[in-house]
């Protein structure tokens, strides 16, 4: 009987030992996996932090380039160094790529409230309803007076999900979806020709403006004549307003000096920084001031 009890106790001990060994092994594997996971998370966070720093550095690089350009040149055109798209630049563990684009060659949608006729001409040349100019002007202006074909609070409050007209300038082009008459297809048609800048009166840089935008800004200019002007500047950018206006047909020579320019104050910066498996996309709208460009808006994500 004693012998059986001893063997029983030995068997229990062996089982307990096996359980302890199994548990210890499981814990060791779990800890090792957790350490590996933690290490990967730390590495990923470190790589992302590095990529964000590179993205921010890219914005500051663009500011420095534009400040130097303003110091050394009197015009802005696609022949300048800042306008050239950078190839991928290798950095430790990754690469950086970026570009600076002019934004004043595009039509500023925040100009609409002060000059409805210009935007109507752009809509016409793009084959869009002319009434869209009135609805956007009403959306932006501070009063409650409805323009012919426009829409104020009385329209928006009558919708299934009511809201009021903004009565302020646009902050970004996506806001158009709230304005009467605008849908995603209309906005996509406009995108190559328009921008949203934090000013209600910005001149068009004729060294960058598409032919359609020139037609909008220069009353009486035909699309064919505008395309001819775009072709001319490919060889030699316009050096000043006078040289541009001299090439206009008689019908377009009355364009106001404050509506056209050969310099720009607003620029769009895009970039992509990659470090390891982390990637950060950078976007920024810069406004070039007297000494150093300011950041109007930026996104680093």
N, C-alpha and C positions, 0 to 999 in steps of 0.2 A: 504493500500500500504506500509506504514511504517512497519507494522507487518511482511509482507512478506519479506521485505528487511532485517529486523533483523534476521528472521529465516534463511535467505540465508547466511548472514554473520556468524551466529553461525555454520551452516553446514560446511562452508568453513574452519572455525577455527578448528572444530573437525577433519576434514580431514587432515589439516595441522599438527595438534597435532599427529594424528595417523602416518602420514608420518615421522615426526621427531622421534617419538618413534621407529618406524620400522627401520629407518636409524641408530639410536643410538644403537639399539639391534644388527643390522647387523654389525656395526663397532665394537661393543664389542666382538661379536663372532669371527670376523676376527682377531682382536688384540690378543684375547686369543689363537686362533689357531696359529697365527704367533709366539707368545711367546712360545707356546708348541713346535713348529717346531724348533725355534731358540735354545730352551733349549736342544732338542734332538740332534741338530747339534753340539752344544757345548760339550755335553756329549760324542757324538760319536768321535769328534775330540780329546777330552781329553783321551778317552779310547784308540784311535789309537796311540796317542803320548806315552801313557804308554806302549802299546804293542811294539812300536818301540824301546823304551828304554830297555825293557826286551830283545828284539832281539839283540840289540847291546851288552847288558850285557852278553848274551849267547856266543857271539863271544869272548869277553874278558875272559870269564870263560874258554873257550876252550884253549885260548892262555896260561892262567895260568897253566892249567892241563898239557899241552904239555911241558911247561918250566920245571915244577916240574919233569915230567917223564924223561926228558933229564938229569936232575941233578942226578937222583937216579938210572937209569938203563942204560945198555949198548946195549940192543936190543929192537926192536919193534915187537910185535906179538899180536895176537888176545886174548892172555891170560891176557893182561894188563888191568888195570881199565879203562883207557881212551877209550878202544875199546868196552866197554860194553854200550849197548844202554840204555839211561836213561828212567825210567818210567815218566809219567806225574807228574810234580811237582806243587802242588797247590800254587797259589799266591792270593792276595786279588782281588776278582772279576774275577778270571780266572785261567789259568794254563800255564806252559811252558814245552815243550818237545824238546829234541835235541840229536844229535849224532855226534861223531867224527869218520871219516873213513880214513884209510890209502889210499894214492894215489900212492905210489911208488911200490905197488905190481902189478900195471897195466902197460902196455907198453906205454911209452911216445911217442906219434906220432911225436914230434919234434926231436926224435932220428933218424928218417928215413933217412934224407939227409946224415947223417954220417955213417949209417949202413943199406943199403938197404936189404942185405941178411937176417937180423933178421926179418924184417917186412915181407919179402917174406915167411919165414917159418911160421909166424903166419897166414898169408893169406891162405897158403896151408892147415894148420890143421883146419882152419875154412871153407874150401871149397870155398874160394873166389879167383878170378883171380889174378895170380901172378903179372900181369902188374900194378896193383894198387899201388904197391910199387914204381915203376918207376915214375908214374904220380905224386904221392905225393912228391917224392924227387925233381922232377923238379919244382913243385909248391913252395917248400921251399927254394931251393938253390938259390944263388945270381947270378949264371951265366945264359947264354942263350943257353947252350949246351943241346941238347935233348938226354936223355938216351934211350936205346933200349926199345920200348914200352911206352916211356914217352910222355910228352907234354909240350911245352913252348909257348911263345907268338904267334908263327905262327899258332898254333891250336886254341887258345882262341880268337884271333882276327878274325878268320874266322867263328865264330858262328853267328847266327842270331842277337843276342844281344852281341856284342863283348866286351871283357875286357882283361886285361893282367894277366899273372901269378903273384902271390903275391910276389914271391922272398923273402919271410921272413917266420919265424916260425908261426905256427897256434896260434891264440888267444883262440879259443874254437872249440869244435868238430863239431859244426854246419857248419863251414867254408868248410868242406869236400864236401858239396853239389856243390861247385863251381869247384871242381877238376874233371878232366876227368875220367869217369868210376864209379864215386860214385853217388849213389842214396839213397833214404831214407831207402830202405830195406838193402842195404849194410852197411849203417851207424848203423842201429839198430843191425845188426849182430856183428859189432865191439864193440859196446858200453860196454858190460860187461868185455871187455878185454883191453881197451885202455883208455888213459887219455891225456890231453894236459897240459904240465907243462912248465913254463917259463925258460927252460934250454934245450940245444941241446944234452947234454950227461948226462943222469941220470941212475944210477944203479937200478936194480930191487931188491926189498926186497923179498927174497925167502921165508920169513915167511908168506907172503900174496899172492904171485903170484899164479893165477890159473895154472893148469897143462899146458894149451895151451900157456900161456906166458912163462913158463919155457922152453917149446919146442922151442919157438922163440929165446930165449936168449942163451940157451945152445946148441950149434951145435952138432948134433949127438945124442941128447937125444930123445928117442921115447916117444910117448904119454902115453903108458902104464907105462914106467919107471917114467915119470913125475907124473902120478897119484899116484904111489907108494910113491914118495917123499912127496906129499901133505898129504897122509894118515899118514906117519911117523910123520910129524910135528904136527898133531892133538894131539898126546900124549906129545910130547916134542919139543918146537920150536928150530930151529937151533940157536946155541949160537954164532957162528962165521962163516966166509966164509970157513975156513978149514974143519969144521965138515960137512958143506954142500957138499963141493967138494969131501970129502972122500966117500960119499955115491953115487956119480955119477958113472955110468958105464964107462968103459975105453974110450968109444967113446966121452964122454962129459967132460972129465977131463981137456981139454985144454981151458975151459972157462976163460976169462980174469978177474982179480980181480976187475977191474973198471966197470964190467958189472953186478955184483951181490953184494948184501949187506944184512945185517940183521938189519939195521937201516933205518929209513925214515926221509926225510926232509920236505915232502909235505903231507898235510892232508886236507880233505874236511869236512867242518862243515855244518850241516843242523839243522834247528830249527823251531819251531812254537810257537808263543806266542799269547795267547788269553786273552783278557780283555773285559768283557761284551760281546757285539756283534762284537767287532773288532778283527781281526786276522791278524797277520803279519808273513810272511814266511821269513826265513833267510837262506842265503847260503854264504859260504866264502871259499876261498882257502888260506890256511896258509902255510907259509914256515918257518920252525923252524931254527932259527939262533943260534948263540953262547949263547946269554942271553935270548932273548925274541922273540917268533915267530912274523913274520911280516905278514900283510894282503896283499896278492897278488891281490886278487879280492874279492869283496863282493856285496851282493844284499840284501837289507832289504825292503820288499814291502808287 
